[in-house]
Amino acid sequence: MMRSDRCQAITRDCLFSQVSFCFDPQGREKRPCMMGPMADCTRCGCVLPFHLKALEDKRLVLRELFMSLRKAFGRPVLH
């Protein structure tokens, strides 16, 4: 999902940037999320928002799996 067309829709509504709190080694709060102050949500590399979305909607995981298989084998997997 991180490399799919759905990436920005998932990161735009990231629950972790809204409700989570994380601390750096000095005990200061990191904002906007656990990735810290330099986080670029448009190019998020954190797996947690994607994992949460996958738990929420199992069809997305299957869709991504079939797309990956199609790319790997160069032919349609399901019609």
N, C-alpha and C positions, 0 to 999 in steps of 0.2 A: 504494500500500500504506500510505502514511503516514496516510491518512484512512480506511482500511478497518477492519473489525472485527478484523483480524489485527495491528493496530499494537502493542497491548500484549503480545501473545505474542512478537513479534519483539524489542521493546525489553527485555522481561523476561529474555531469553536473549542479550543483546547481547555479542558476542565482544569488541568494542572496549573495553567497560568492564572486562573481565577481563584482557586481555593487552596492550592498547596502552599506550604512554606518549607523552605530549606535553609540551611545555614552553611556558611563557609567554615574553614578550619579555625578562624578567629572568633566564631560564634555570631557573626553578623548575618542578618537575613539576606538571602539571595533573591533578587526580583528580576524578571517577572516569574521565573520558575527555577527548577533545579539546575538549568543550564546557565544561569547567572545573568548579569546585566548586559552582556554582549549578545544575548540570544537573538537570533533572527528567526522569528516564527514562520516566515515565508519559506525558509529552507531548513526546517526543523530536522535534527538528527536524533532526537530523543525517541526511543521506542515506546515509551509509556502511552502517549496519546493514541498511537496506532494500535497498541495492544488493547486499550480500553475500547476503542471503536470496534475491533474484531470481536471482543467479548459481547459487545452490544448487538452486532449484526453479523452473524455467521456467514451469510450469503456473500459478504465482501471477501472473506477469506477464500471461499471456493472460487469466486470470480478471479481473484488474483492468482490462485493456483492454476486454473485453466489457462489464463493468459500467459503465465510463465512457461507452462508446458507447450503451448502453441509456439512461443518464440524459440524454445529449446529444440523442438523437433521440426519446426518450419511447416507445419500443416495444422489444419483445424482439429481440435480435440473433440469437441461436441458441436453438433449443428443445431 
